[in-house]
């Protein structure tokens, strides 16, 4: 997916591993085959199998990057989503759709070991 430069820069600056090209590895969580940039919920990670995935929501020109990682702090992801709902003024449909993919994200991350943390 080709992100606007300002968004790519924010992702790189908010990823704990520098020079991992995290902004080059972004996927739309609701429509993984959709490569067009727009409002939605996305996952990103550094290039390579040992880099952890994180998520962000983009709506109306505003970006909410989750600080918590699903593999290490699922409670933090849920708490941040509650903040995201208010900050980005998500609609009922967006809340339900995003919560569904966050649930899948957390289930996938529960079984993932990136080799850098002890749960």
BAFI-3210 file (N, C-alpha, C; in Angstrom, 3 decimals, decimal comma, padded with zeros to 6 digits):
// residues 119
n [1|2|3|4|5|6|7|8|9|10|11|12|13|14|15|16|17|18|19|20|21|22|23|24|25|26|27|28|29|30|31|32|33|34|35|36|37|38|39|40|41|42|43|44|45|46|47|48|49|50|51|52|53|54|55|56|57|58|59|60|61|62|63|64|65|66|67|68|69|70|71|72|73|74|75|76|77|78|79|80|81|82|83|84|85|86|87|88|89|90|91|92|93|94|95|96|97|98|99|100|101|102|103|104|105|106|107|108|109|110|111|112|113|114|115|116|117|118|119]
n.u [000,844|000,527|001,323|000,464|003,140|003,265|001,830|003,277|005,670|004,852|004,185|006,672|008,046|006,678|007,153|008,763|011,127|013,665|014,443|013,195|011,469|008,668|006,498|006,290|005,104|002,186|-001,158|-004,595|-006,902|-009,605|-010,151|-007,973|-006,996|-007,339|-005,673|-005,824|-005,495|-007,212|-009,900|-009,933|-008,955|-005,769|-002,892|000,577|004,067|007,562|009,889|010,277|010,216|010,475|009,594|007,208|003,630|001,618|-001,243|-003,312|-005,686|-007,222|-008,974|-010,755|-008,537|-007,193|-005,062|-004,731|-002,521|-001,944|-000,301|000,062|000,897|-000,523|000,425|001,622|000,266|-002,788|-004,915|-004,238|-004,510|-007,292|-008,108|-006,961|-008,409|-010,899|-010,305|-009,665|-012,149|-013,498|-011,728|-011,499|-014,121|-015,731|-018,161|-021,120|-021,145|-018,449|-017,205|-018,154|-017,253|-014,445|-013,879|-014,394|-012,265|-010,131|-010,447|-009,858|-007,209|-006,041|-006,422|-004,806|-002,320|-001,967|-000,927|001,518|005,031|007,478|009,983|011,209|010,148|008,992|006,129]
n.v [-001,165|002,179|004,805|008,185|010,537|011,946|010,317|007,930|008,801|009,338|006,758|005,445|006,931|006,199|003,555|001,035|-000,073|001,202|002,081|-000,108|-000,120|-000,012|001,424|000,585|-001,804|-002,200|-003,106|-003,287|-004,069|-004,761|-005,114|-006,879|-007,150|-004,710|-002,050|000,647|003,828|005,116|005,952|003,775|000,707|-000,453|-002,643|-002,700|-003,407|-004,071|-005,012|-008,386|-011,496|-011,264|-008,883|-007,133|-006,822|-003,917|-001,771|000,736|003,421|005,273|008,174|010,577|012,280|012,176|010,427|007,576|005,903|002,856|002,230|-000,037|-003,491|-006,317|-008,901|-008,777|-007,070|-007,249|-006,153|-003,483|-002,765|-002,930|-000,969|001,291|001,316|002,130|004,773|005,669|005,537|007,735|009,890|009,912|010,022|007,752|006,019|004,025|001,750|001,700|001,237|-001,362|-002,851|-002,410|-003,399|-006,102|-006,839|-006,213|-008,090|-010,458|-009,834|-009,811|-012,491|-013,788|-012,689|-013,680|-016,198|-015,731|-015,409|-013,180|-013,293|-011,364|-010,658|-011,563|-013,035]
n.w [000,000|-000,786|001,090|002,092|002,388|004,850|006,604|006,465|007,607|010,254|011,105|010,932|012,865|015,147|015,522|017,341|016,453|014,713|011,340|010,138|008,116|008,490|007,508|004,957|005,008|005,313|005,941|005,086|007,441|007,289|004,589|003,182|000,551|-000,567|-001,765|-001,771|-000,316|002,489|004,792|007,600|009,315|010,058|009,890|010,718|010,333|010,843|008,230|007,879|009,762|012,545|013,510|015,384|014,921|014,774|015,201|013,568|013,229|010,719|010,007|008,326|007,813|010,182|012,442|014,476|016,270|017,740|020,741|022,234|021,934|020,385|020,879|023,316|025,057|025,188|026,646|026,776|024,092|023,770|025,617|024,436|022,070|022,996|023,639|021,076|019,803|020,869|020,323|017,497|016,850|016,048|014,086|014,819|013,150|012,302|014,780|015,435|013,170|013,304|015,839|015,461|013,702|015,332|017,324|015,869|015,187|017,771|018,492|016,597|017,287|019,838|019,556|018,481|018,457|018,679|019,572|021,172|023,590|026,858|027,849]
ca.u [000,000|001,297|000,803|000,952|004,416|003,072|001,383|004,427|006,617|004,312|004,302|008,090|008,424|005,989|007,492|009,883|012,345|013,995|014,970|012,576|010,563|007,309|005,494|006,239|004,451|000,891|-002,268|-005,942|-007,386|-010,952|-010,052|-006,539|-006,641|-007,571|-004,412|-006,093|-005,420|-008,416|-010,336|-009,978|-008,074|-004,628|-001,781|001,889|005,188|008,830|010,115|010,899|009,316|010,655|009,076|005,820|002,578|000,824|-002,385|-003,700|-006,939|-007,177|-010,319|-010,916|-007,276|-006,605|-004,431|-004,608|-001,620|-001,983|001,021|000,091|001,051|-001,467|001,082|002,145|-000,636|-004,117|-005,753|-003,873|-005,113|-008,716|-008,223|-006,652|-009,520|-011,922|-009,863|-009,762|-013,566|-013,837|-010,851|-011,812|-015,573|-016,117|-019,584|-021,490|-020,683|-016,984|-016,871|-018,416|-016,331|-013,067|-013,776|-014,302|-010,913|-009,224|-010,581|-009,063|-005,808|-005,589|-006,356|-003,605|-001,139|-001,831|-000,132|002,727|006,216|008,444|011,306|011,834|009,501|008,484|004,755]
ca.v [000,000|003,421|005,772|009,558|010,702|012,390|009,153|007,021|009,358|009,132|005,332|005,168|007,578|005,547|002,139|000,934|-000,515|002,182|001,565|-001,405|000,093|-000,393|002,093|-000,126|-003,077|-001,825|-003,861|-002,938|-005,237|-005,134|-005,576|-007,065|-007,015|-003,321|-001,324|002,075|004,503|005,816|005,692|002,358|000,185|-001,048|-003,213|-002,424|-004,051|-004,006|-006,057|-009,564|-012,249|-011,009|-007,571|-007,239|-006,031|-002,957|-001,313|002,143|003,793|006,545|008,669|012,004|013,017|012,017|009,130|007,090|004,760|002,142|001,995|-001,401|-004,586|-007,399|-010,111|-008,552|-006,301|-007,150|-005,242|-002,136|-002,544|-002,668|000,341|002,320|001,393|002,963|006,162|005,927|005,755|009,107|010,858|009,986|010,084|006,643|005,712|002,715|000,740|001,632|000,600|-002,800|-003,417|-002,363|-004,302|-007,450|-007,125|-006,172|-009,408|-011,383|-009,435|-010,274|-013,955|-014,148|-012,259|-014,509|-017,368|-015,278|-015,133|-012,438|-013,584|-010,244|-010,379|-012,660|-012,674]
ca.w [000,000|-000,875|002,057|001,982|003,089|006,234|007,371|006,524|008,574|011,595|011,419|011,195|014,127|016,262|015,578|018,284|015,763|013,685|010,070|009,878|006,984|008,906|006,670|003,672|005,250|005,885|005,352|005,507|008,175|006,876|003,193|002,947|-000,868|-000,967|-001,637|-001,852|000,973|002,906|006,159|007,927|010,352|009,381|010,660|010,145|011,021|010,142|007,236|008,460|010,641|013,973|013,861|015,844|014,271|015,536|014,413|013,627|012,584|010,002|009,696|008,036|007,913|011,522|012,635|015,851|016,287|019,013|021,327|022,764|020,986|020,632|021,379|024,652|025,911|024,575|027,433|026,348|022,773|023,992|026,270|023,440|021,124|023,642|023,436|019,637|019,498|021,240|019,658|016,066|016,717|015,189|013,995|015,361|012,192|012,392|016,057|015,322|012,169|013,798|016,980|014,903|013,206|016,482|017,949|015,044|015,372|019,087|018,450|015,836|018,027|021,028|019,186|017,814|019,280|017,906|020,128|021,869|024,854|027,662|028,241]
c.u [000,897|000,637|001,250|002,221|004,233|002,643|002,541|005,438|006,139|004,432|005,744|008,521|007,789|006,279|008,764|011,197|012,619|014,624|014,438|011,616|009,124|006,239|005,370|005,471|003,135|-000,202|-003,594|-006,533|-008,799|-010,947|-008,584|-006,095|-006,885|-006,288|-004,579|-006,102|-006,735|-008,756|-010,391|-009,054|-007,005|-003,666|-000,491|002,946|006,439|008,965|010,866|010,000|009,412|010,174|007,601|004,866|001,962|-000,288|-002,582|-005,016|-006,728|-008,608|-010,280|-009,657|-006,592|-006,151|-004,362|-003,765|-001,646|-000,551|001,167|000,196|000,110|-000,835|001,474|001,143|-002,022|-005,055|-005,486|-004,470|-006,586|-008,926|-007,953|-007,769|-010,650|-011,574|-010,026|-011,199|-013,934|-013,032|-011,220|-013,315|-016,075|-017,623|-019,845|-020,969|-019,165|-016,551|-017,029|-017,439|-014,907|-012,869|-013,674|-012,889|-009,875|-009,268|-009,752|-007,573|-005,266|-005,495|-005,111|-002,338|-000,900|-000,907|001,200|003,836|007,240|009,864|011,941|011,224|009,115|007,121|004,514]
c.v [001,238|004,476|007,185|009,712|011,089|011,226|008,174|007,503|009,146|007,672|004,987|005,738|006,907|004,057|001,993|000,508|000,440|001,488|000,170|-001,330|-000,317|000,242|001,449|-001,443|-002,834|-002,607|-003,391|-004,173|-005,668|-005,708|-005,748|-006,927|-005,612|-002,528|000,181|002,674|005,221|005,488|004,187|002,000|-000,666|-001,681|-002,834|-003,137|-003,859|-005,165|-007,216|-010,210|-011,912|-009,629|-007,687|-006,342|-005,085|-002,469|000,192|002,327|005,154|006,944|010,174|012,828|012,912|010,582|008,804|005,824|004,146|001,914|000,561|-002,408|-005,718|-008,644|-009,985|-007,897|-006,155|-006,209|-003,798|-001,788|-002,185|-001,294|001,474|002,443|002,240|004,444|006,570|006,250|007,216|010,127|011,031|010,031|009,008|006,413|004,330|001,598|000,590|000,925|-000,913|-003,451|-003,485|-003,302|-005,760|-007,764|-007,034|-007,509|-010,444|-011,114|-009,978|-011,797|-014,422|-013,823|-013,113|-015,697|-017,013|-015,022|-014,449|-012,594|-012,444|-009,952|-011,671|-012,244|-013,019]
c.w [000,000|000,018|001,704|002,835|004,554|007,137|007,540|007,558|010,009|012,024|011,751|012,540|015,343|016,365|016,398|017,641|014,610|012,484|009,748|008,691|007,293|008,026|005,291|003,785|005,993|005,162|005,941|006,180|007,776|005,464|002,826|001,491|-001,415|-000,708|-001,762|-000,451|001,267|004,341|006,408|009,069|009,666|010,378|009,949|010,966|010,202|009,165|007,893|009,490|012,123|014,416|014,241|015,051|015,280|014,635|014,538|012,894|011,940|009,662|009,477|008,206|009,263|011,712|014,125|015,795|017,677|019,497|021,821|021,636|021,371|021,205|022,840|025,598|025,271|025,328|027,033|024,996|022,930|024,631|025,280|022,412|021,702|023,498|021,976|019,233|019,741|020,449|018,186|015,780|015,747|015,223|014,601|014,444|012,245|013,676|015,951|014,343|012,700|014,981|016,516|014,423|014,321|017,208|017,180|015,190|016,699|019,141|017,702|016,625|019,273|020,762|018,561|018,832|018,401|018,445|020,892|023,241|025,569|028,161|029,680]
res [x|x|x|x|x|x|x|x|x|x|x|x|x|x|x|x|x|x|x|x|x|x|x|x|x|x|x|x|x|x|x|x|x|x|x|x|x|x|x|x|x|x|x|x|x|x|x|x|x|x|x|x|x|x|x|x|x|x|x|x|x|x|x|x|x|x|x|x|x|x|x|x|x|x|x|x|x|x|x|x|x|x|x|x|x|x|x|x|x|x|x|x|x|x|x|x|x|x|x|x|x|x|x|x|x|x|x|x|x|x|x|x|x|x|x|x|x|x|x]
***
